[in-house]
Amino acid sequence: MSDFELSNIKGLSMMGKGEFSKRLKELNITNVYDLVCRSTEELVTTTKIKQESIEKIKLRVMEYLKSKDLLTNMEMTPREQLEYDRLIEKTTISTGVNSIDTMLKGGIKKGKFYTIYGPEGCGKTQFCHNAVVQALNQTDGDVFWLEVENTFDPERIIQICVQKLGISEDKALEYLDRIHIQRCPDSLLIMKAIDNLTNSIIDNNIGLIIIDGAPGQFRLDFAGMGDLSNRQKELKTFVNRLKRITSFFDIPFIMSNQVYESPNPMGITMYKQVGGRIVGHVSNFTFQIGKKGTNRLLKYKKGPSEEIEVEFKITDKGLEDVVKREKKNEEGK
């Protein structure tokens, strides 16, 4: 019997005279992570079981996960946290761009949620393609790509593998086989994909998750002012679930996001990411990407008054550093 099955949890089948267990199956909640990655509020609403009972079973699940050593970083002393963080540094995925790695203190880290937003055509999807190739090359884990905007390009993956890594096309095809695509053209299918995500992680040894443009789909599907409340509620459920999955599985997430124009009183058009604070609050790192001539700028607001900005370029090799040419001293010529 798998350690992840809900049937391992004592007393679960008897709760609510069996109705709770039955309802979980109807909702496709089939493993222990499915349960703990959902909020108590969500479970109460969907199962119609009392909050007290939900909280009781979630505590049992957490104790079970602890007993099986399936919780990586939930309960640590400050010293243990320091040692764990240093260990994580050794498993960080380099982006292959020195300036970006420096900004990220080494690269893309386990258990962190990254959001990158900017206007159309600025390089968000290219950032994701580059991260996929780097992850496949540096780790044994597979990649899960939730396809919302039909932006995933297998030819681009092959190109980066061959040009950047210097491997053969046959080897690049083996990398391509380690990418698991879930196509979701609307918000309903996005939520169904997230419902099944924990099973995919367990079954396929997922080490990186890419979600390209999902918040914008919620905005499209709930476009009217009367739908605003429902849109915010669905989006909140979506990103909070992702945040929990990131934490419980210790897997990095990268989510690209669209922007909308927000004029300020000075008449200057500002770009804000779709989902606003709902998305911003769950993200460990939020980056804004834009163009600078033929290059790209990546901005990270580290604090209220501190912003880091790096420049890079997009080539056949994916993302690359911009080499600054030294100014020649013209004196004496």
Beta strands, then each sheet from edge to edge (+ up, - down):
strand 1: 113-117
strand 2: 142-147
strand 3: 179-183
strand 4: 206-212
strand 5: 253-257
strand 6: 259-263
strand 7: 269-273
strand 8: 285-292
strand 9: 295-303
strand 10: 306-315
strand 11: 318-321
sheet 1: 3+ 2+ 4+ 5+ 1+ 8+ 9- 10+ 11-
sheet 2: 6+ 7-
end
